[in-house]
Amino acid sequence: MGFSLIASAAILAVTLFMAVEIITGSLLPTIEGINTSYGELKDRLSNQMHTDIAITQVSRAIDGLSYEYTIMVQNTGSVTLTTAKFALLFNGTAYPATCSSACLYPDNHCNFTAINIPGGGTMRIKIITENGIADYYTYTP
C-alpha cells in the first residue's frame, strides 16, 4: 500500500508539472501579444487625436472630356502625415492622385493632383489621412 501511494503521488505531481508548463508556455506569449496590441492601439488613438487637415483651395482644369483637379491641403494638426497613404474621393469614388511632397508637416500645405475625373458640375471631394481623419470640400464651378 505504501508504494502505490508514492507512485500515484508521483504521477499526479508529474501531470501537474506538465499542465503548468503547457499553460504558462501558451498563456504568457498571448498576454505579451495583448499588451503589445494595447500599446499600438494607444499610439494610434493618440495620433488620431492630434491629426487634423483642412482643404484650403480647389481648382479645376478641363483636360479633354475629363477634368484635372488640384487640391491644396493644410495640416492643422501636430502629426507629420505621409501623403502616399492619403485617399482621395470624388462624389464617393476613389481616384488616384499625386502629391507635391512625400510628407505633410504640421502647419504646411501640399497640393494633390487628380487627373481624368469624369463629370462636371458640383463635386463633393473628400480626403482621408492615414489615421482615418477626413475633410470634405464641395466644389461648385
C-alpha atoms as a printed R data frame, in Angstrom:
    type eleno elety resid chain resno       x      y       z
1   ATOM     1    CA   MET     A     1   0.000  0.000   0.000
2   ATOM     2    CA   GLY     A     2   2.867  2.388   0.686
3   ATOM     3    CA   PHE     A     3   4.364  2.047  -2.801
4   ATOM     4    CA   SER     A     4   1.091  2.683  -4.648
5   ATOM     5    CA   LEU     A     5   0.536  5.861  -2.672
6   ATOM     6    CA   ILE     A     6   4.007  7.141  -3.583
7   ATOM     7    CA   ALA     A     7   3.564  6.127  -7.244
8   ATOM     8    CA   SER     A     8   0.179  7.844  -7.534
9   ATOM     9    CA   ALA     A     9   1.554 10.998  -5.892
10  ATOM    10    CA   ALA     A    10   4.484 10.989  -8.336
11  ATOM    11    CA   ILE     A    11   2.126 10.570 -11.319
12  ATOM    12    CA   LEU     A    12  -0.062 13.426 -10.087
13  ATOM    13    CA   ALA     A    13   2.989 15.640  -9.483
14  ATOM    14    CA   VAL     A    14   4.391 14.985 -12.978
15  ATOM    15    CA   THR     A    15   0.960 15.573 -14.517
16  ATOM    16    CA   LEU     A    16   0.525 18.816 -12.594
17  ATOM    17    CA   PHE     A    17   4.014 19.969 -13.637
18  ATOM    18    CA   MET     A    18   3.260 19.212 -17.315
19  ATOM    19    CA   ALA     A    19  -0.089 21.020 -17.127
20  ATOM    20    CA   VAL     A    20   1.514 24.119 -15.592
21  ATOM    21    CA   GLU     A    21   4.257 24.057 -18.250
22  ATOM    22    CA   ILE     A    22   1.727 23.828 -21.096
23  ATOM    23    CA   ILE     A    23  -0.483 26.562 -19.666
24  ATOM    24    CA   THR     A    24   2.354 29.010 -18.982
25  ATOM    25    CA   GLY     A    25   4.040 28.224 -22.301
26  ATOM    26    CA   SER     A    26   0.969 29.253 -24.260
27  ATOM    27    CA   LEU     A    27  -0.525 31.834 -21.900
28  ATOM    28    CA   LEU     A    28   2.487 34.099 -21.412
29  ATOM    29    CA   PRO     A    29   3.065 34.809 -25.149
30  ATOM    30    CA   THR     A    30  -0.656 35.509 -25.513
31  ATOM    31    CA   ILE     A    31  -0.593 38.013 -22.659
32  ATOM    32    CA   GLU     A    32   2.514 39.645 -24.155
33  ATOM    33    CA   GLY     A    33   0.773 39.910 -27.551
34  ATOM    34    CA   ILE     A    34  -2.285 41.512 -25.969
35  ATOM    35    CA   ASN     A    35  -0.074 44.003 -24.143
36  ATOM    36    CA   THR     A    36   1.704 44.908 -27.407
37  ATOM    37    CA   SER     A    37  -1.659 45.345 -29.164
38  ATOM    38    CA   TYR     A    38  -2.911 47.708 -26.467
39  ATOM    39    CA   GLY     A    39   0.281 49.765 -26.773
40  ATOM    40    CA   GLU     A    40  -0.186 50.058 -30.551
41  ATOM    41    CA   LEU     A    41  -3.855 50.965 -30.068
42  ATOM    42    CA   LYS     A    42  -2.886 53.708 -27.619
43  ATOM    43    CA   ASP     A    43  -0.341 55.124 -30.098
44  ATOM    44    CA   ARG     A    44  -2.877 55.009 -32.942
45  ATOM    45    CA   LEU     A    45  -5.552 56.777 -30.878
46  ATOM    46    CA   SER     A    46  -3.043 59.436 -29.809
47  ATOM    47    CA   ASN     A    47  -2.096 60.045 -33.456
48  ATOM    48    CA   GLN     A    48  -5.775 60.310 -34.416
49  ATOM    49    CA   MET     A    49  -6.421 62.857 -31.693
50  ATOM    50    CA   HIS     A    50  -3.518 65.018 -32.889
51  ATOM    51    CA   THR     A    51  -4.308 64.733 -36.614
52  ATOM    52    CA   ASP     A    52  -6.348 67.348 -38.440
53  ATOM    53    CA   ILE     A    53  -6.363 68.598 -42.032
54  ATOM    54    CA   ALA     A    54  -8.176 71.294 -43.967
55  ATOM    55    CA   ILE     A    55  -8.808 71.599 -47.692
56  ATOM    56    CA   THR     A    56  -7.952 75.229 -48.314
57  ATOM    57    CA   GLN     A    57  -8.326 75.568 -52.082
58  ATOM    58    CA   VAL     A    58  -9.558 73.559 -55.077
59  ATOM    59    CA   SER     A    59  -9.032 74.388 -58.729
60  ATOM    60    CA   ARG     A    60 -10.195 72.553 -61.833
61  ATOM    61    CA   ALA     A    61  -8.872 72.469 -65.372
62  ATOM    62    CA   ILE     A    62 -10.516 70.854 -68.390
63  ATOM    63    CA   ASP     A    63  -8.449 68.004 -69.830
64  ATOM    64    CA   GLY     A    64 -10.311 66.830 -72.936
65  ATOM    65    CA   LEU     A    65 -13.512 65.094 -71.839
66  ATOM    66    CA   SER     A    66 -12.480 64.860 -68.184
67  ATOM    67    CA   TYR     A    67 -11.178 67.237 -65.535
68  ATOM    68    CA   GLU     A    68  -7.946 67.703 -63.629
69  ATOM    69    CA   TYR     A    69  -8.327 68.817 -60.019
70  ATOM    70    CA   THR     A    70  -5.672 70.417 -57.861
71  ATOM    71    CA   ILE     A    71  -6.481 70.324 -54.166
72  ATOM    72    CA   MET     A    72  -4.448 72.286 -51.604
73  ATOM    73    CA   VAL     A    73  -4.416 70.630 -48.175
74  ATOM    74    CA   GLN     A    74  -3.116 72.114 -44.937
75  ATOM    75    CA   ASN     A    75  -2.014 70.046 -41.950
76  ATOM    76    CA   THR     A    76  -3.665 71.809 -38.996
77  ATOM    77    CA   GLY     A    77  -2.734 69.058 -36.532
78  ATOM    78    CA   SER     A    78   0.546 68.258 -34.804
79  ATOM    79    CA   VAL     A    79   1.388 64.922 -36.501
80  ATOM    80    CA   THR     A    80   3.531 64.582 -39.644
81  ATOM    81    CA   LEU     A    81   1.490 62.733 -42.282
82  ATOM    82    CA   THR     A    82   2.657 60.502 -45.144
83  ATOM    83    CA   THR     A    83   0.858 61.715 -48.273
84  ATOM    84    CA   ALA     A    84   1.205 58.384 -50.107
85  ATOM    85    CA   LYS     A    85  -1.241 56.920 -47.566
86  ATOM    86    CA   PHE     A    86  -3.964 59.509 -48.246
87  ATOM    87    CA   ALA     A    87  -7.167 58.554 -50.079
88  ATOM    88    CA   LEU     A    88  -8.968 60.971 -52.389
89  ATOM    89    CA   LEU     A    89 -12.663 60.571 -53.211
90  ATOM    90    CA   PHE     A    90 -14.792 62.481 -55.709
91  ATOM    91    CA   ASN     A    91 -18.533 62.039 -55.119
92  ATOM    92    CA   GLY     A    92 -17.752 58.869 -53.147
93  ATOM    93    CA   THR     A    93 -15.480 57.249 -55.754
94  ATOM    94    CA   ALA     A    94 -11.763 56.846 -55.075
95  ATOM    95    CA   TYR     A    95  -9.320 58.190 -57.656
96  ATOM    96    CA   PRO     A    96  -5.524 58.062 -57.677
97  ATOM    97    CA   ALA     A    97  -3.729 61.312 -57.004
98  ATOM    98    CA   THR     A    98  -0.181 62.565 -56.911
99  ATOM    99    CA   CYS     A    99   1.144 64.903 -54.264
100 ATOM   100    CA   SER     A   100   3.717 67.674 -54.379
101 ATOM   101    CA   SER     A   101   5.565 66.321 -51.317
102 ATOM   102    CA   ALA     A   102   6.102 62.958 -49.611
103 ATOM   103    CA   CYS     A   103   5.235 64.233 -46.130
104 ATOM   104    CA   LEU     A   104   2.823 66.850 -44.877
105 ATOM   105    CA   TYR     A   105   4.327 68.541 -41.848
106 ATOM   106    CA   PRO     A   106   2.280 70.468 -39.250
107 ATOM   107    CA   ASP     A   107   1.170 73.937 -40.442
108 ATOM   108    CA   ASN     A   108   2.376 73.223 -44.006
109 ATOM   109    CA   HIS     A   109   0.496 72.873 -47.292
110 ATOM   110    CA   CYS     A   110   0.754 70.408 -50.146
111 ATOM   111    CA   ASN     A   111  -1.065 70.037 -53.465
112 ATOM   112    CA   PHE     A   112  -2.788 66.858 -54.600
113 ATOM   113    CA   THR     A   113  -3.434 66.491 -58.331
114 ATOM   114    CA   ALA     A   114  -6.044 64.081 -59.653
115 ATOM   115    CA   ILE     A   115  -6.492 63.626 -63.399
116 ATOM   116    CA   ASN     A   116  -9.170 62.014 -65.575
117 ATOM   117    CA   ILE     A   117 -12.035 62.829 -63.220
118 ATOM   118    CA   PRO     A   118 -15.250 62.388 -65.217
119 ATOM   119    CA   GLY     A   119 -18.331 64.547 -64.973
120 ATOM   120    CA   GLY     A   120 -18.885 68.190 -64.323
121 ATOM   121    CA   GLY     A   121 -20.989 70.254 -62.038
122 ATOM   122    CA   THR     A   122 -20.793 70.144 -58.285
123 ATOM   123    CA   MET     A   123 -18.217 67.751 -56.827
124 ATOM   124    CA   ARG     A   124 -18.008 66.598 -53.232
125 ATOM   125    CA   ILE     A   125 -14.333 65.998 -52.504
126 ATOM   126    CA   LYS     A   126 -13.144 64.008 -49.503
127 ATOM   127    CA   ILE     A   127  -9.545 63.491 -48.402
128 ATOM   128    CA   ILE     A   128  -8.782 60.794 -45.834
129 ATOM   129    CA   THR     A   129  -5.475 60.662 -43.964
130 ATOM   130    CA   GLU     A   130  -3.541 57.571 -42.917
131 ATOM   131    CA   ASN     A   131  -5.124 57.906 -39.442
132 ATOM   132    CA   GLY     A   132  -8.677 57.927 -40.795
133 ATOM   133    CA   ILE     A   133  -9.207 61.654 -40.232
134 ATOM   134    CA   ALA     A   134 -11.005 63.268 -43.178
135 ATOM   135    CA   ASP     A   135 -12.040 66.644 -44.544
136 ATOM   136    CA   TYR     A   136 -14.768 67.476 -47.067
137 ATOM   137    CA   TYR     A   137 -14.996 70.189 -49.681
138 ATOM   138    CA   THR     A   138 -17.828 70.929 -52.104
139 ATOM   139    CA   TYR     A   139 -16.566 72.337 -55.385
140 ATOM   140    CA   THR     A   140 -19.079 74.249 -57.463
141 ATOM   141    CA   PRO     A   141 -17.790 75.659 -60.770
